[in-house]
Amino acid sequence: MSSSGDVSRVLVVDDNRQSNEMVQSLLRGEGYEVIAAFSGPEALEKVNRTAPDLILLDAMMPSMTGFEVARTLRADPGNCFCPILMLTALHELQDKVRGLEAGADDFLTKPFHAVELLARVRSLLRIKKLHDEVEAKNALLERILMRYISKEVALQIIDDPEQRLKLGGEVGVVSVLFADIRGFTPFSESRKAREVILILNKIFGYLTPLVFTYQGTLDKYLGDAIMALYGAPLASADSVKNAVHSAWMMQKSFAALRTEYPELHELGLGIGLCTGEAIVGNVGTNQFMDYTVIGNIPNLAKRLQEHASVGQILIDEETNLYLQGQIETAALAPFHYKGFSHPITAYSVLSIE
């Protein structure tokens, strides 16, 4: 639509000035915003500059025919969906087929009746409006999807939604991260609810992008904690490394946040991270589903997070072995974590390459 609101913008392309001006007058009488071009090259320039909602295109023009203009527009991703109504004095069926194959959406033979021209214009503009509405909704859905997962993962889901969004799970190797804000419960007790939610959102605004930066998937927010996974729904050779780097940058970001906002000095961040085989997929119903990870891996990651002190990142032995030589760690004494039958050795991340 044109900048003037709901008024559609139509580009009339015809090298015959009298014919061009007649069509312009007819369209303006119906309230359309009209732009004129008198050659193929001028038409392409004005399409790129004015983004019309519809193009009325003469087939036979010197230097560049309407067929060539149509093919050029259809090859351009930015203009391939702009409807084209081809106007021509050619009468043969093969000419109409040629026009449609070049990319025209409709074909009207000269001389034409004004009533028929306007009816075809309205029809094509109606289709264009519906297409634009679908595109706008798809763009909104993409933006919403990218709030939860990285852009790369979102595009994979959009390309193959039936496979990526079906109910059920698959066994895969993933790294699961839990990051919990320490001291937030007593911190929130002395503040009004509005202030609490603003502060929490500010903190999440710093931490969540670091999930996506390192190709992670935001599983969910758990009160004042974040759960994220790496290596799903798309497997990656770097997923374990990405998970630890994400955790490391979260701690650095939180430290910077505390420096910038003195009121957050009483808060801290504890992170637990675990790698291994787990069931990953959509759990729920066809109407309401939650993409998540199930098994001992997320359970242990949660226990490691609970055991981590402020500023600490605790990882399991699998993660530590996987990144041997790439990170510096210190082993903790074996600990009997709740829900596990045997003591488990955790490792505190001291530095990364």
C-alpha positions in Angstrom: 0.0 0.0 0.0 1.1 3.6 -0.6 2.2 5.9 2.1 -1.2 7.6 1.9 -2.8 4.7 3.8 -5.2 2.3 2.1 -4.8 3.8 -1.4 -3.2 1.3 -3.7 -0.3 2.4 -5.9 -0.4 1.4 -9.6 2.4 1.7 -12.1 1.3 2.2 -15.7 4.0 1.2 -18.2 3.4 2.0 -21.9 5.6 3.8 -24.5 2.5 5.2 -26.2 1.9 8.4 -24.3 -1.7 8.7 -25.3 -2.6 5.2 -24.2 -0.5 5.6 -21.0 -2.3 8.8 -20.0 -5.7 7.4 -20.8 -5.1 4.5 -18.4 -3.7 6.9 -15.8 -6.8 9.0 -16.0 -9.1 6.0 -15.7 -7.3 4.7 -12.6 -7.1 8.1 -10.9 -10.8 8.4 -11.4 -11.2 5.3 -9.2 -9.0 6.8 -6.5 -5.8 5.0 -7.1 -2.3 6.5 -6.8 -0.8 6.3 -10.2 2.8 6.4 -11.4 3.8 6.3 -15.1 6.7 4.9 -17.0 7.3 5.1 -20.7 9.9 2.4 -21.2 11.1 -0.9 -19.8 14.2 0.5 -18.0 12.2 3.4 -16.6 9.6 0.9 -15.3 12.3 -1.2 -13.5 13.7 2.0 -11.9 10.3 3.1 -10.7 9.4 -0.3 -9.4 12.5 -0.3 -7.2 11.9 3.3 -6.1 8.2 3.3 -5.5 7.2 -0.3 -4.7 3.8 -0.3 -6.5 1.0 -2.7 -5.6 0.2 -3.5 -9.2 1.9 -3.0 -12.6 0.0 -2.5 -15.8 2.5 -3.4 -18.4 2.5 -3.0 -22.2 3.9 -6.0 -24.0 5.4 -4.4 -27.1 7.9 -1.5 -26.3 11.2 -0.6 -28.0 14.6 -1.3 -26.4 13.0 -3.6 -23.7 9.7 -5.4 -24.1 7.1 -6.0 -21.5 8.0 -9.7 -21.6 11.6 -8.8 -20.6 10.4 -6.5 -17.9 8.2 -9.2 -16.4 11.0 -11.8 -16.5 13.4 -9.3 -14.8 10.9 -8.5 -12.0 10.1 -12.2 -11.4 13.8 -12.9 -11.0 14.1 -10.3 -8.3 13.1 -11.6 -4.8 12.1 -8.1 -3.7 9.6 -7.7 -6.6 8.6 -11.3 -7.6 5.2 -11.1 -5.9 4.0 -7.7 -7.3 1.1 -8.6 -9.6 1.5 -7.8 -13.3 -1.4 -7.2 -15.7 -0.1 -7.3 -19.2 -1.8 -5.0 -21.8 -1.2 -5.7 -25.5 -2.5 -5.5 -29.0 -1.3 -9.0 -29.7 -4.2 -11.4 -30.2 -2.6 -14.8 -30.7 -2.9 -17.5 -28.0 0.8 -18.1 -28.1 1.4 -14.4 -27.2 -0.8 -14.8 -24.1 1.0 -17.9 -23.1 4.3 -16.1 -23.6 3.2 -13.3 -21.3 2.0 -15.7 -18.6 5.2 -17.7 -18.8 7.2 -14.5 -18.5 5.5 -13.8 -15.2 2.3 -11.9 -15.9 -0.6 -12.7 -13.6 -3.3 -11.6 -16.1 -3.5 -10.7 -19.7 -5.8 -8.1 -21.4 -6.0 -7.5 -25.1 -6.2 -4.0 -26.6 -8.6 -2.4 -27.2 -10.2 -3.2 -23.9 -13.3 -2.0 -22.1 -12.7 0.2 -19.1 -15.1 -1.9 -16.9 -13.1 -5.0 -17.6 -9.8 -3.3 -16.9 -11.0 -2.0 -13.6 -12.5 -5.3 -12.6 -9.1 -7.1 -13.3 -7.3 -4.3 -11.4 -9.5 -4.8 -8.4 -9.1 -8.6 -8.5 -5.3 -8.4 -8.7 -5.1 -5.8 -5.9 -7.3 -8.0 -3.7 -4.9 -10.9 -4.2 -1.9 -8.6 -3.5 -3.6 -7.4 -0.3 -4.2 -11.0 0.9 -0.6 -11.9 0.0 0.7 -8.9 2.0 -1.4 -9.9 5.0 0.0 -13.4 4.9 3.5 -12.1 4.6 3.0 -9.8 7.5 1.7 -12.6 9.7 4.5 -14.9 8.7 7.0 -12.2 9.5 5.4 -11.7 12.9 5.5 -15.4 13.5 9.2 -15.5 12.6 9.9 -12.6 15.0 8.0 -14.4 17.8 9.8 -17.7 17.0 13.2 -16.0 17.2 12.4 -14.8 20.7 12.8 -18.4 21.8 15.4 -19.9 19.5 18.3 -18.7 17.4 17.7 -17.3 13.9 19.4 -20.3 12.3 17.2 -22.8 14.2 14.0 -20.8 13.5 14.7 -20.8 9.8 15.1 -24.6 9.8 11.7 -24.9 11.6 10.1 -22.6 9.0 11.6 -24.6 6.1 10.3 -27.9 7.5 7.6 -27.3 10.1 5.9 -30.7 9.8 9.1 -32.5 10.8 10.3 -30.0 13.3 7.0 -29.4 15.1 5.5 -32.8 15.3 4.8 -34.3 18.7 7.3 -36.8 20.1 10.9 -37.0 21.0 14.2 -38.2 19.6 17.3 -39.3 21.5 20.2 -37.0 21.0 23.3 -35.6 22.7 22.6 -32.2 24.1 24.0 -29.8 26.7 21.5 -28.4 29.1 22.1 -25.2 31.0 20.3 -23.8 34.1 21.1 -20.3 35.3 19.6 -19.1 38.5 19.6 -15.6 40.0 20.8 -16.0 43.6 19.2 -13.9 46.3 16.3 -12.9 44.2 13.5 -14.1 46.6 14.6 -11.9 49.5 15.5 -9.1 47.1 11.9 -9.1 45.7 10.2 -9.3 49.1 11.3 -5.7 49.9 10.1 -4.3 46.6 6.8 -3.6 44.8 5.7 -6.2 42.2 6.1 -3.7 39.2 9.7 -3.0 40.2 10.5 -6.7 40.6 9.3 -7.6 37.2 11.1 -4.7 35.6 14.4 -5.7 37.2 13.9 -9.4 36.3 13.2 -8.5 32.7 16.2 -6.3 32.6 18.4 -9.2 33.8 16.8 -11.6 31.4 17.4 -9.0 28.7 21.1 -9.3 29.3 21.3 -13.1 29.7 18.8 -14.5 27.1 20.6 -13.1 23.9 23.7 -15.0 25.0 21.7 -18.2 24.6 21.0 -17.3 20.9 24.5 -15.9 20.3 25.9 -19.4 20.9 23.2 -21.2 18.9 21.2 -22.3 21.9 17.5 -22.8 22.3 15.6 -21.1 25.2 13.7 -23.9 26.8 11.8 -21.9 29.4 12.0 -19.3 32.2 11.5 -20.8 35.6 10.7 -17.9 37.9 14.1 -16.3 38.3 16.0 -18.9 36.4 16.7 -19.7 32.7 16.8 -23.2 31.2 18.5 -23.5 27.8 19.7 -26.4 25.6 22.4 -26.7 23.0 22.5 -29.2 20.2 18.8 -29.4 19.6 16.7 -29.1 17.6 19.7 -29.0 15.3 22.8 -31.0 16.2 26.1 -29.2 16.0 29.7 -30.4 16.5 30.3 -27.2 18.6 27.2 -27.4 20.8 29.1 -28.4 24.0 31.6 -25.6 23.5 28.9 -23.2 22.7 27.0 -24.1 25.9 30.1 -23.4 28.1 30.9 -20.2 26.3 27.3 -19.1 26.7 27.5 -19.8 30.5 30.8 -18.0 30.7 29.5 -14.9 29.0 26.4 -15.0 31.2 28.6 -14.7 34.3 30.6 -11.9 32.7 27.4 -10.1 31.6 25.8 -10.4 35.1 29.0 -9.1 36.7 28.9 -6.0 34.4 25.2 -5.6 35.2 25.9 -5.5 38.9 28.5 -2.9 38.3 26.2 -0.7 36.3 23.2 -1.0 38.7 24.3 -0.8 42.3 20.9 -2.0 43.5 21.7 -5.5 42.1 24.9 -5.9 44.2 23.0 -8.3 46.5 22.2 -10.6 43.6 24.4 -13.3 41.9 24.2 -16.0 39.3 24.8 -19.7 39.7 25.0 -21.9 36.6 24.9 -25.7 36.1 25.6 -27.4 32.8 25.4 -31.1 31.8 26.0 -33.0 28.6 24.7 -36.4 27.4 22.0 -38.4 25.8 18.5 -37.2 26.4 15.0 -37.3 24.9 14.4 -34.0 23.0 11.1 -33.1 21.4 7.6 -31.6 21.6 5.7 -32.7 24.7 2.0 -32.0 25.1 -0.9 -32.0 22.6 -1.3 -30.8 19.0 -2.8 -27.6 20.3 -0.4 -26.9 23.1 3.2 -28.2 23.1 6.4 -27.5 24.8 9.7 -28.2 23.1 11.9 -29.5 25.9 14.4 -32.1 27.1 13.7 -35.1 29.3 15.9 -37.4 31.3 18.8 -37.4 33.7 20.8 -34.8 31.8 18.4 -31.9 32.6 17.9 -33.2 36.2 21.7 -33.2 36.8 22.1 -29.8 35.3 19.5 -28.5 37.7 21.2 -30.1 40.7 24.6 -28.6 39.6 23.0 -25.2 39.3 21.6 -25.5 42.8 25.0 -26.5 44.1 26.9 -23.7 42.3 27.9 -20.7 44.3 27.5 -17.1 43.1 29.6 -16.5 40.0 30.3 -20.2 39.6 29.7 -22.5 36.6 29.5 -26.2 37.5 29.7 -28.8 34.7 29.5 -32.6 34.7 32.3 -35.0 33.8 31.1 -35.6 30.3 31.3 -31.8 29.5 34.7 -31.6 31.1 36.1 -34.5 29.1 34.6 -33.2 25.9 36.3 -29.8 26.3 39.6 -31.1 27.7 42.4 -28.7 26.7 39.9 -26.0 25.8 38.8 -25.0 29.3 40.5 -25.0 32.7 38.5 -26.6 35.5 38.8 -27.7 39.1 37.2 -30.9 40.3 35.0 -30.7 43.4 34.7 -33.5 45.9 32.1 -36.2 44.8 28.7 -35.2 46.0 25.5 -37.2 46.4 23.0 -35.1 44.5 19.3 -35.5 45.1 17.7 -38.0 42.8 20.9 -39.8 41.9 22.0 -43.1 43.4 25.7 -42.5 43.5 28.1 -39.6 44.2 28.9 -37.4 41.2 32.0 -35.3 40.6 31.3 -31.8 39.4 33.9 -29.4 37.9 34.1 -25.7 38.4 35.0 -23.8 35.2 37.9 -21.5 35.9 38.8 -20.2 32.5 38.1 -20.8 28.8 40.1 -20.2 25.7 
